[in-house]
Amino acid sequence: MAGRGEEQDDGSRPARPEDVEAICGALPETELGVTWGDVPTWKVPRGEKGRGFLLYRHPHPSAVDPATGEEYDDLLVVVVADEGEKAALVDDPGTPFFTIDHFRRTHAVLVQQSRLGELTLAELREVLTEAWACRAPKRLVADLRAGGLGG
């Protein structure tokens, strides 16, 4: 039982931006590096450079808030397995995931860090673990799943 001032981590609480690093950092053989020059990116080992599964996107004119016209300044790009998974996340009105024209042909979704609270911690953990599984070596994925998906 959680004590005063402590949270029970059953996954039901709203997700928070700081959970992203905690979840990604807890997945097997991950590292926070950079891609595209200077974009902070969570990666898994695959060759010399690794393969990114989540990146912190810099503000860019290709991604603007339709209500304000301002560039999003808190976007995460999360890899998904395929178009079906992308559609399931983007088309579900119960999730904060979306896409933009720039990502039309990629297997990735976007989410604002400021909207992560619309997901539970367990939901965020599942999405990020699946993103990791898209890029991780098959043996690592099998090992993690044998011990329980999401750690």
Contacts in CASP RR format, 6 or more apart in sequence:
PFRMAT RR
TARGET T0000
AUTHOR 0000-0000-0000
METHOD contacts of the structure
MODEL  1
MAGRGEEQDDGSRPARPEDVEAICGALPETELGVTWGDVPTWKVPRGEKG
RGFLLYRHPHPSAVDPATGEEYDDLLVVVVADEGEKAALVDDPGTPFFTI
DHFRRTHAVLVQQSRLGELTLAELREVLTEAWACRAPKRLVADLRAGGLG
G
1 8 0 8 1.000
2 8 0 8 1.000
7 13 0 8 1.000
9 121 0 8 1.000
10 122 0 8 1.000
11 120 0 8 1.000
11 121 0 8 1.000
11 122 0 8 1.000
11 125 0 8 1.000
12 120 0 8 1.000
12 121 0 8 1.000
12 122 0 8 1.000
13 120 0 8 1.000
13 121 0 8 1.000
14 116 0 8 1.000
14 117 0 8 1.000
14 118 0 8 1.000
14 119 0 8 1.000
14 120 0 8 1.000
14 121 0 8 1.000
15 116 0 8 1.000
15 117 0 8 1.000
15 119 0 8 1.000
15 120 0 8 1.000
15 121 0 8 1.000
15 123 0 8 1.000
15 124 0 8 1.000
16 116 0 8 1.000
16 117 0 8 1.000
17 74 0 8 1.000
17 113 0 8 1.000
17 114 0 8 1.000
17 116 0 8 1.000
19 116 0 8 1.000
19 121 0 8 1.000
19 124 0 8 1.000
19 125 0 8 1.000
20 54 0 8 1.000
20 76 0 8 1.000
20 113 0 8 1.000
20 116 0 8 1.000
20 124 0 8 1.000
20 128 0 8 1.000
21 32 0 8 1.000
23 124 0 8 1.000
23 125 0 8 1.000
23 128 0 8 1.000
23 129 0 8 1.000
24 30 0 8 1.000
24 32 0 8 1.000
24 42 0 8 1.000
24 53 0 8 1.000
24 54 0 8 1.000
24 128 0 8 1.000
24 132 0 8 1.000
25 32 0 8 1.000
25 42 0 8 1.000
26 151 0 8 1.000
27 44 0 8 1.000
27 128 0 8 1.000
27 129 0 8 1.000
27 132 0 8 1.000
27 136 0 8 1.000
27 144 0 8 1.000
27 150 0 8 1.000
28 44 0 8 1.000
28 136 0 8 1.000
28 140 0 8 1.000
28 143 0 8 1.000
28 144 0 8 1.000
29 44 0 8 1.000
29 45 0 8 1.000
29 136 0 8 1.000
29 140 0 8 1.000
30 42 0 8 1.000
30 43 0 8 1.000
30 44 0 8 1.000
30 132 0 8 1.000
31 42 0 8 1.000
31 43 0 8 1.000
32 40 0 8 1.000
32 41 0 8 1.000
32 42 0 8 1.000
32 43 0 8 1.000
33 40 0 8 1.000
33 41 0 8 1.000
33 42 0 8 1.000
33 43 0 8 1.000
34 40 0 8 1.000
34 41 0 8 1.000
35 41 0 8 1.000
35 43 0 8 1.000
35 52 0 8 1.000
35 55 0 8 1.000
36 55 0 8 1.000
39 55 0 8 1.000
39 56 0 8 1.000
39 57 0 8 1.000
39 58 0 8 1.000
40 55 0 8 1.000
40 56 0 8 1.000
41 52 0 8 1.000
41 54 0 8 1.000
41 55 0 8 1.000
41 56 0 8 1.000
42 52 0 8 1.000
42 53 0 8 1.000
42 54 0 8 1.000
42 55 0 8 1.000
42 132 0 8 1.000
43 49 0 8 1.000
43 50 0 8 1.000
43 51 0 8 1.000
43 52 0 8 1.000
43 53 0 8 1.000
43 135 0 8 1.000
44 50 0 8 1.000
44 51 0 8 1.000
44 52 0 8 1.000
44 53 0 8 1.000
44 132 0 8 1.000
44 135 0 8 1.000
44 136 0 8 1.000
44 137 0 8 1.000
44 140 0 8 1.000
45 137 0 8 1.000
46 135 0 8 1.000
46 136 0 8 1.000
46 137 0 8 1.000
50 135 0 8 1.000
51 135 0 8 1.000
52 79 0 8 1.000
52 135 0 8 1.000
53 78 0 8 1.000
53 79 0 8 1.000
53 128 0 8 1.000
53 131 0 8 1.000
53 132 0 8 1.000
53 134 0 8 1.000
53 135 0 8 1.000
53 136 0 8 1.000
54 76 0 8 1.000
54 77 0 8 1.000
54 78 0 8 1.000
54 79 0 8 1.000
54 128 0 8 1.000
54 131 0 8 1.000
55 76 0 8 1.000
55 77 0 8 1.000
56 75 0 8 1.000
56 76 0 8 1.000
57 63 0 8 1.000
57 72 0 8 1.000
57 75 0 8 1.000
57 76 0 8 1.000
57 77 0 8 1.000
57 110 0 8 1.000
59 71 0 8 1.000
59 72 0 8 1.000
59 73 0 8 1.000
60 71 0 8 1.000
60 102 0 8 1.000
61 71 0 8 1.000
62 100 0 8 1.000
62 101 0 8 1.000
62 102 0 8 1.000
63 71 0 8 1.000
63 72 0 8 1.000
63 75 0 8 1.000
63 100 0 8 1.000
63 102 0 8 1.000
63 110 0 8 1.000
64 70 0 8 1.000
64 71 0 8 1.000
64 72 0 8 1.000
65 71 0 8 1.000
65 72 0 8 1.000
72 110 0 8 1.000
72 112 0 8 1.000
74 112 0 8 1.000
74 113 0 8 1.000
74 114 0 8 1.000
75 110 0 8 1.000
75 111 0 8 1.000
75 112 0 8 1.000
75 113 0 8 1.000
76 110 0 8 1.000
76 111 0 8 1.000
76 112 0 8 1.000
76 113 0 8 1.000
77 103 0 8 1.000
77 108 0 8 1.000
77 109 0 8 1.000
77 110 0 8 1.000
78 97 0 8 1.000
78 108 0 8 1.000
78 109 0 8 1.000
78 110 0 8 1.000
78 111 0 8 1.000
78 127 0 8 1.000
78 128 0 8 1.000
78 131 0 8 1.000
79 107 0 8 1.000
79 108 0 8 1.000
79 131 0 8 1.000
79 134 0 8 1.000
79 135 0 8 1.000
80 86 0 8 1.000
80 89 0 8 1.000
80 107 0 8 1.000
80 108 0 8 1.000
80 109 0 8 1.000
80 130 0 8 1.000
80 131 0 8 1.000
80 134 0 8 1.000
81 107 0 8 1.000
81 130 0 8 1.000
81 133 0 8 1.000
81 134 0 8 1.000
82 107 0 8 1.000
83 107 0 8 1.000
85 107 0 8 1.000
85 130 0 8 1.000
86 99 0 8 1.000
86 107 0 8 1.000
86 108 0 8 1.000
86 109 0 8 1.000
89 95 0 8 1.000
89 97 0 8 1.000
89 109 0 8 1.000
89 127 0 8 1.000
90 97 0 8 1.000
90 98 0 8 1.000
90 99 0 8 1.000
90 109 0 8 1.000
94 118 0 8 1.000
95 118 0 8 1.000
95 119 0 8 1.000
95 123 0 8 1.000
96 111 0 8 1.000
96 112 0 8 1.000
96 115 0 8 1.000
96 116 0 8 1.000
96 117 0 8 1.000
96 118 0 8 1.000
96 119 0 8 1.000
97 109 0 8 1.000
97 110 0 8 1.000
97 111 0 8 1.000
98 109 0 8 1.000
98 110 0 8 1.000
98 111 0 8 1.000
99 108 0 8 1.000
99 109 0 8 1.000
99 110 0 8 1.000
100 110 0 8 1.000
103 109 0 8 1.000
103 110 0 8 1.000
107 134 0 8 1.000
116 124 0 8 1.000
119 127 0 8 1.000
125 150 0 8 1.000
125 151 0 8 1.000
126 149 0 8 1.000
126 150 0 8 1.000
129 144 0 8 1.000
129 149 0 8 1.000
129 150 0 8 1.000
129 151 0 8 1.000
133 141 0 8 1.000
133 144 0 8 1.000
136 144 0 8 1.000
144 150 0 8 1.000
144 151 0 8 1.000
END
